């Protein structure tokens, strides 16, 4: 591998890692992607989460919480039969509960409820051979915040929307207020009640993948969304494509990659977007994503093919910043070949 190609891989992997381990992100690129509602930032599409933690805390998640006596929960660790749960604040241990048999702990009786407007660290440790740990920092809201949030929640409930619409509006509101745990709990409740709302499953999959960083939880949500979209009498190809992109991201998570399956999902998403006809930007983004994946596999001929498809569409759409990024990658590929 020549120096230019090696440099590209190193830079790309650094971006992938820094996007998920708390290092400062390139906000300009991220803002562009989020503002347009598209898949890729100009410097790359492949921003899969870090390798899934063996112990994933499910509640609470990072961000804010409303409940001052929350129930704590986590994903089971293979081989573990007992867990130890500790709560800290400001580096000081507040309490610790050992030998917990399940994967849930109601707020312990006899312990002071959480203070308003304070940061806490929850640590869960399994008794498996590797002593696997999970940790999350969360914040309780202050009284004024909490009162305002409750008023806005009630206002959304009073709009007269149907249950699924209310769920999606509240989930969006919770995310805007950094109440990630509340958003996931609300969406999970709808799923447990057998909702047939495809956007609810898509939203839940996205939160599991982006916020919990748990592909194993995200995958069933995306699979259900795709199943429902394919079962519609009038097929919704856009919703199918969104589910397929989510499934592709799940398959590309480090250490658990299924490249072939992920690529198939992306190709199906690309075909769905091009069939719809008015989704050229989304189709270009999927082509960009495929170019990125083939590049990482060092399948350079296919990488060039998909990058060129993306470049042509970006140019047609006037997406100059994205087009320039692709042109720079193609220049490096031409040097290599």
CORCORWO-V524904 format. One record per residue. RES is the residue in one small letter. NEAR is the number of other ideal C-beta (glycine too) atoms within 8 Angstrom. Layout:
# CORCORWO-V524904
RES & NEAR
RES & NEAR
This chain:
# CORCORWO-V524904
x & 5
x & 7
x & 5
x & 9
x & 10
x & 9
x & 8
x & 11
x & 10
x & 8
x & 8
x & 12
x & 8
x & 8
x & 12
x & 12
x & 10
x & 10
x & 8
x & 9
x & 7
x & 2
x & 6
x & 3
x & 7
x & 8
x & 6
x & 6
x & 10
x & 10
x & 8
x & 11
x & 11
x & 7
x & 6
x & 7
x & 4
x & 8
x & 10
x & 12
x & 11
x & 10
x & 7
x & 11
x & 10
x & 11
x & 9
x & 8
x & 10
x & 8
x & 8
x & 12
x & 7
x & 9
x & 13
x & 13
x & 15
x & 9
x & 11
x & 11
x & 13
x & 7
x & 11
x & 11
x & 13
x & 8
x & 5
x & 8
x & 6
x & 11
x & 8
x & 13
x & 9
x & 13
x & 11
x & 6
x & 10
x & 6
x & 5
x & 11
x & 4
x & 10
x & 11
x & 12
x & 13
x & 12
x & 12
x & 11
x & 10
x & 5
x & 4
x & 6
x & 7
x & 9
x & 8
x & 8
x & 9
x & 6
x & 5
x & 10
x & 5
x & 5
x & 7
x & 8
x & 11
x & 5
x & 10
x & 8
x & 4
x & 3
x & 8
x & 4
x & 7
x & 10
x & 7
x & 10
x & 9
x & 9
x & 8
x & 13
x & 10
x & 14
x & 11
x & 15
x & 13
x & 13
x & 9
x & 10
x & 4
x & 5
x & 8
x & 11
x & 9
x & 12
x & 9
x & 10
x & 9
x & 14
x & 11
x & 13
x & 12
x & 8
x & 8
x & 6
x & 10
x & 11
x & 8
x & 8
x & 12
x & 8
x & 8
x & 9
x & 10
x & 8
x & 8
x & 12
x & 8
x & 6
x & 8
x & 3
x & 8
x & 5
x & 8
x & 11
x & 8
x & 12
x & 15
x & 12
x & 11
x & 13
x & 13
x & 9
x & 11
x & 12
x & 11
x & 6
x & 8
x & 7
x & 13
x & 13
x & 13
x & 10
x & 14
x & 16
x & 9
x & 12
x & 14
x & 9
x & 9
x & 13
x & 13
x & 6
x & 6
x & 5
x & 11
x & 5
x & 10
x & 12
x & 9
x & 15
x & 16
x & 15
x & 11
x & 13
x & 15
x & 10
x & 14
x & 14
x & 15
x & 8
x & 10
x & 13
x & 11
x & 11
x & 13
x & 7
x & 11
x & 16
x & 11
x & 7
x & 15
x & 15
x & 10
x & 10
x & 16
x & 12
x & 8
x & 11
x & 13
x & 8
x & 5
x & 8
x & 2
x & 4
x & 7
x & 9
x & 10
x & 11
x & 12
x & 15
x & 16
x & 11
x & 17
x & 14
x & 14
x & 16
x & 15
x & 14
x & 13
x & 13
x & 12
x & 11
x & 13
x & 7
x & 5
x & 8
x & 9
x & 7
x & 10
x & 6
x & 9
x & 16
x & 12
x & 8
x & 13
x & 15
x & 9
x & 11
x & 15
x & 13
x & 8
x & 13
x & 15
x & 9
x & 7
x & 9
x & 5
x & 4
x & 11
x & 10
x & 11
x & 12
x & 12
x & 15
x & 13
x & 15
x & 14
x & 16
x & 15
x & 14
x & 17
x & 14
x & 14
x & 13
x & 14
x & 9
x & 7
x & 6
x & 8
x & 11
x & 6
x & 9
x & 13
x & 12
x & 9
x & 13
x & 16
x & 9
x & 11
x & 15
x & 12
x & 8
x & 13
x & 13
x & 9
x & 7
x & 9
x & 5
x & 10
x & 7
x & 8
x & 13
x & 11
x & 9
x & 10
x & 14
x & 9
x & 8
x & 12
x & 12
x & 8
x & 11
x & 13
x & 7
x & 8
x & 9
x & 6
